[in-house]
Amino acid sequence: MAQRTKRSAPLPSGPTEAHRIKLEAGRRALAEWELENGPLTEAELAEGRARARASLGRPPLDPPARKMVYYEWEE
């Protein structure tokens, strides 16, 4: 009888692979939430990004520059 060799799937190695797996899980969870509740607003996305940066000990990003819009009208 022939001997069978045991094979196993490779496990995630190192922090990079673990980080990638967490990001994918987060993206799937966000997509599922949006399917049930509708898309997040820009304000909600900005708040989430700010909370994520704070949880990682990173400084907040500068707020996006506001565009000045000039309107011309005749009186």
C-alpha positions, 0 to 999 in steps of 0.5 A, spaced: 500 500 500 502 506 498 504 511 503 500 518 503 503 524 504 500 529 509 499 536 506 496 542 509 494 549 507 499 554 508 497 559 514 498 566 514 505 568 515 507 575 518 504 581 520 503 583 513 498 577 511 494 578 518 493 585 516 491 583 509 486 578 512 483 583 517 482 589 511 479 584 507 474 582 513 473 589 514 471 591 507 466 585 507 463 587 513 462 594 511 459 592 504 454 587 508 452 593 512 451 598 506 447 592 503 442 592 509 442 600 511 444 604 505 451 607 503 455 611 508 455 618 507 461 622 506 461 625 514 460 618 516 466 615 512 470 621 515 469 620 522 470 612 521 477 614 518 479 619 523 477 614 529 481 608 525 487 613 525 486 615 532 486 607 534 492 606 531 496 612 534 496 616 528 495 624 528 488 626 524 489 628 517 488 635 515 481 637 513 480 637 505 481 644 502 474 647 501 473 650 494 471 657 493 465 658 489 464 665 486 457 666 483 456 672 478 449 675 477 446 681 474 442 686 478 
